[in-house]
C-alpha cells in the first residue's frame, strides 16, 4: 500500500514538473521572433511568427517558402515586418513596431523606388498586431 502511495506521489510530482517545464519553454523571456523569406525565381514567400529565436523563425519561413532559392529577406524581434513587390519583381521590406506602420513603410519605399507595388506579406512576431 505504501509503495502504491509513493508511486502516486512520484507520478504527481513528475506531472507537475512536466507542466512547469512546458510553461518555462513557452516563456521566451519576453521575446518573439518572426521572419519573411522570398524566392526571386518564383515570387513565392514564407513567413513565421512566435519563435523563441531568430534561427528558428528564419528556418520556418524558409520551409514555408518551398523553393531552393528562398532567402530570408527580413527578420524581426517583438515587431512586425512587411514585404512589397514591384511590377519589375524588385522587393522592398520594412520592419517596425506595428503592422500598420510596417505595411505603410514597405509600400511607400517600394513605390518611391520602383513605382507601382503590391504588398505580398505582412506579419508580426507575436502573430498579430501588438
C-alpha positions in Angstrom: 0.0 0.0 0.0 2.8 2.4 0.9 4.6 1.6 -2.4 1.4 2.4 -4.4 1.1 5.7 -2.5 4.7 6.6 -3.1 4.2 5.8 -6.8 1.1 8.1 -7.0 3.1 10.9 -5.3 6.1 10.4 -7.6 3.8 10.5 -10.7 2.1 13.6 -9.4 5.5 15.3 -9.0 6.6 14.3 -12.4 3.4 15.6 -13.8 3.9 18.9 -12.1 7.5 19.1 -13.3 6.3 18.4 -16.8 3.8 21.2 -16.7 6.4 23.6 -15.2 8.9 22.7 -17.9 6.2 23.3 -20.6 5.5 26.7 -19.1 9.1 27.6 -18.9 9.7 26.6 -22.6 6.7 28.7 -23.6 8.2 31.7 -21.9 10.7 33.2 -24.3 12.0 35.9 -21.9 9.5 38.4 -23.5 11.0 37.9 -27.0 9.1 36.7 -30.0 10.8 36.4 -33.4 9.3 36.4 -36.9 10.7 36.2 -40.4 9.8 36.6 -44.0 11.6 34.6 -46.8 11.3 35.1 -50.5 12.1 33.3 -53.8 13.2 35.6 -56.6 12.7 33.0 -59.2 9.1 32.1 -58.4 7.9 35.1 -56.3 6.9 32.6 -53.5 7.3 33.7 -49.9 7.1 32.1 -46.5 6.6 33.7 -43.1 6.9 32.8 -39.4 6.0 34.2 -36.1 6.1 33.4 -32.4 9.5 31.8 -32.3 12.0 32.0 -29.4 14.9 32.9 -31.5 15.9 34.3 -34.9 17.3 31.0 -36.2 14.1 29.1 -35.7 12.0 31.9 -37.2 14.2 32.0 -40.3 14.1 28.2 -40.7 10.4 28.1 -40.5 9.9 31.0 -43.0 12.3 29.3 -45.4 10.5 26.0 -45.1 7.2 27.7 -45.8 8.6 29.3 -49.0 9.1 25.8 -50.5 11.8 26.8 -53.0 15.5 26.1 -53.1 16.4 29.7 -53.8 14.4 31.2 -51.0 16.3 33.5 -48.7 15.4 35.4 -45.6 14.7 39.0 -46.5 13.7 40.3 -43.1 13.5 39.1 -39.6 12.2 40.9 -36.5 12.0 40.7 -32.8 8.9 41.9 -30.9 8.0 43.8 -34.1 6.2 43.5 -37.4 7.6 43.0 -40.9 6.2 43.6 -44.4 7.3 42.7 -47.9 6.3 44.6 -51.1 7.0 43.6 -54.7 7.2 46.0 -57.6 6.0 45.2 -61.1 9.6 44.5 -62.3 10.0 41.9 -59.5 12.1 44.1 -57.2 11.3 43.6 -53.5 11.3 46.1 -50.6 10.9 45.2 -47.0 10.4 47.1 -43.7 10.1 46.3 -40.0 8.8 48.4 -37.2 6.7 48.1 -34.0 3.2 48.0 -35.6 1.7 46.1 -38.5 0.1 49.2 -40.0 3.4 51.0 -40.0 5.3 48.1 -41.4 2.9 47.9 -44.3 3.0 51.6 -44.9 6.8 51.8 -44.8 7.3 48.9 -47.2 4.6 50.2 -49.6 5.9 53.8 -49.5 9.6 52.8 -50.0 8.7 50.4 -52.8 6.5 53.0 -54.6 9.2 55.7 -54.2 11.9 53.4 -55.6 10.1 51.3 -58.2 6.6 52.8 -58.9 3.6 50.6 -58.6 3.9 48.0 -55.9 1.9 45.3 -54.1 2.2 44.2 -50.5 2.7 40.4 -50.6 3.3 39.6 -46.9 2.9 41.3 -43.6 3.2 39.6 -40.2 4.1 40.4 -36.6 6.4 38.4 -34.4 3.6 37.8 -31.9 1.3 36.6 -34.8 -0.9 39.7 -34.6 -0.6 43.4 -34.2 0.8 44.3 -30.8 
